[in-house]
Amino acid sequence: MHMTRFGSLDGFSASENNAWKGYPFKVLNELEEDGFINQGSHRSKSVYIYEVGLEQAKVLLEKSGIEDWKNEVTNE
């Protein structure tokens, strides 16, 4: 989820901590129970990834030797 997250504007602040719910419900429920994500309503098609979830994802990426994506704007 961390690697495919996207931005959203909730009317008050911009966030890049959303991800689509394209994962098994059991996994999503466990991540929510552990405090890593918020699924919102059952009608919602995306989840919000809390900071603790983002930090845990970065630890797992580093352990696996996977480079994180860069969110940089270039003017080419």
C-alpha positions in Angstrom: 0.0 0.0 0.0 2.9 2.4 0.8 4.4 2.0 -2.7 1.1 2.6 -4.5 -0.4 5.3 -2.2 -1.9 8.4 -3.7 -2.9 11.9 -2.7 -6.3 13.2 -1.8 -7.7 16.6 -0.8 -10.2 16.4 2.1 -11.2 20.0 2.0 -8.7 21.0 4.8 -5.3 19.5 4.0 -3.6 17.5 1.2 -2.6 14.0 2.1 -0.6 11.4 0.2 -1.5 8.6 2.6 -4.4 6.9 0.8 -4.4 3.6 -1.0 -7.0 1.6 -2.9 -8.7 -1.3 -1.1 -7.4 -3.9 -3.6 -6.3 -6.3 -0.9 -8.0 -9.3 0.9 -10.5 -8.0 3.5 -8.8 -10.2 6.1 -5.5 -8.4 5.6 -7.2 -5.0 5.6 -9.0 -5.8 8.8 -5.8 -7.0 10.6 -4.0 -3.8 9.5 -6.8 -1.7 10.9 -6.9 -3.7 14.1 -3.1 -3.2 14.5 -3.6 0.6 14.0 -1.7 0.9 10.7 -4.7 2.0 8.5 -8.2 3.3 8.7 -10.7 1.8 6.2 -13.4 4.4 6.8 -16.9 3.4 5.8 -17.5 0.0 4.2 -18.5 1.9 1.0 -15.1 3.6 0.8 -12.9 2.3 -2.0 -9.7 3.5 -0.3 -7.9 3.4 3.0 -5.9 6.0 5.0 -2.5 4.9 6.0 -1.5 6.3 9.4 2.1 7.5 10.0 2.9 4.4 12.1 1.8 2.3 9.1 4.1 4.3 6.7 7.0 4.0 9.1 6.5 0.2 9.4 6.3 0.0 5.6 9.6 1.8 5.3 11.2 -0.6 7.7 9.9 -3.6 5.7 11.2 -2.1 2.4 14.6 -1.5 3.9 14.8 -5.1 5.3 13.8 -6.4 1.8 16.3 -4.2 0.0 13.6 -2.4 -1.9 14.1 1.3 -2.7 11.3 3.6 -1.9 9.7 5.6 -4.7 10.6 9.3 -4.8 7.9 11.9 -4.9 9.8 14.6 -6.7 8.5 17.1 -9.3 11.0 17.8 -12.1 10.8 20.7 -14.5 12.0 19.1 -17.7 
